[in-house]
């Protein structure tokens, strides 16, 4: 997906790149249809940025912490493939973070543990 400077989310229909095998090696390309994901709304807007941090040694429910802007930019930059091609990319990220509220880093072990948390975050947006 792409996000404009105003926070509009642009759909980018492509396979999802999923890390497997303990994150070593290449990512697996998986169709959203194969994962039974629903289509995005017709005009979605950025409301919150959540950085998912899966760790095998995490115990209990997901734990979320708010990141300072500089820490959020450092954490998000490696996950943003086109960042270097944008004009004033760090300013753009800082502006999006300011508009969406603090970035949350959510540490978890199993994806199904995220469902209640993400449901609550979407409902609050």
Secondary structure in CASP SS format (residue, H / E / C, confidence):
PFRMAT SS
TARGET T0000
AUTHOR 0000-0000-0000
METHOD secondary structure of the structure
MODEL  1
X C 1.00
X E 1.00
X E 1.00
X C 1.00
X C 1.00
X C 1.00
X C 1.00
X E 1.00
X E 1.00
X E 1.00
X C 1.00
X C 1.00
X C 1.00
X C 1.00
X C 1.00
X E 1.00
X E 1.00
X E 1.00
X C 1.00
X C 1.00
X H 1.00
X H 1.00
X H 1.00
X C 1.00
X C 1.00
X C 1.00
X C 1.00
X E 1.00
X E 1.00
X E 1.00
X C 1.00
X C 1.00
X C 1.00
X C 1.00
X C 1.00
X C 1.00
X C 1.00
X C 1.00
X C 1.00
X C 1.00
X C 1.00
X C 1.00
X C 1.00
X C 1.00
X E 1.00
X C 1.00
X C 1.00
X C 1.00
X C 1.00
X E 1.00
X E 1.00
X E 1.00
X E 1.00
X E 1.00
X C 1.00
X C 1.00
X C 1.00
X C 1.00
X C 1.00
X C 1.00
X C 1.00
X C 1.00
X E 1.00
X E 1.00
X E 1.00
X E 1.00
X E 1.00
X C 1.00
X H 1.00
X H 1.00
X H 1.00
X H 1.00
X H 1.00
X H 1.00
X H 1.00
X H 1.00
X H 1.00
X C 1.00
X C 1.00
X C 1.00
X C 1.00
X C 1.00
X H 1.00
X H 1.00
X H 1.00
X C 1.00
X C 1.00
X C 1.00
X H 1.00
X H 1.00
X H 1.00
X H 1.00
X H 1.00
X H 1.00
X H 1.00
X H 1.00
X H 1.00
X H 1.00
X H 1.00
X H 1.00
X C 1.00
X C 1.00
X E 1.00
X E 1.00
X E 1.00
X E 1.00
X E 1.00
X E 1.00
X C 1.00
X C 1.00
X H 1.00
X H 1.00
X H 1.00
X H 1.00
X H 1.00
X H 1.00
X H 1.00
X H 1.00
X H 1.00
X H 1.00
X H 1.00
X H 1.00
X H 1.00
X H 1.00
X C 1.00
END
